[in-house]
């Protein structure tokens, strides 16, 4: 790790001013899955996400194909990190 750099942790995304406080947090690590499994697994998981829950997707890259699908389904999101990338997903 370079001096002055720090590693982003899943909890860091929850501290963002954009991400609301929720009573439940779920994690989905898709770093080891080949495309399009990360997209499919995440969409399956959010289909059953409780209103008061936040899903944190852990990926090795920004989920660029997922983000428009989240917007289409009415979800909000915030991403942080580089590798891994943590994306918090919630129902507004």
Long-range contacts (C-beta under 8 A, 24 or more apart in sequence): 8-80, 8-81, 8-82, 8-84, 8-86, 9-86, 10-56, 10-58, 10-86, 12-80, 12-81, 12-86, 13-56, 13-78, 13-79, 13-80, 13-81, 13-86, 13-87, 13-88, 14-54, 14-56, 14-88, 16-78, 16-80, 16-88, 18-76, 18-78, 19-54, 19-78, 19-88, 19-90, 20-54, 20-90, 22-52, 22-53, 22-54, 22-90, 23-52, 23-53, 24-50, 24-52, 24-53, 24-54, 25-53, 25-54, 25-55, 25-56, 26-53, 26-54, 26-55, 26-56, 27-55, 27-56, 27-58, 28-55, 28-56, 28-57, 28-58, 29-58, 30-57, 30-58, 30-59, 31-58, 31-59, 31-60, 31-84, 36-65, 38-63, 38-66, 39-63, 39-65, 39-66, 39-69, 42-66, 42-89, 43-69, 43-73, 46-70, 46-73, 46-75, 46-89, 49-89, 49-90, 49-91, 51-91, 53-90, 54-88, 54-89, 54-90, 55-88, 55-89, 55-90, 56-86, 56-87, 56-88, 56-89, 57-86, 57-87, 57-89, 58-84, 58-85, 58-86, 59-84, 59-85, 59-87, 60-84, 60-85, 61-85, 62-87, 63-87
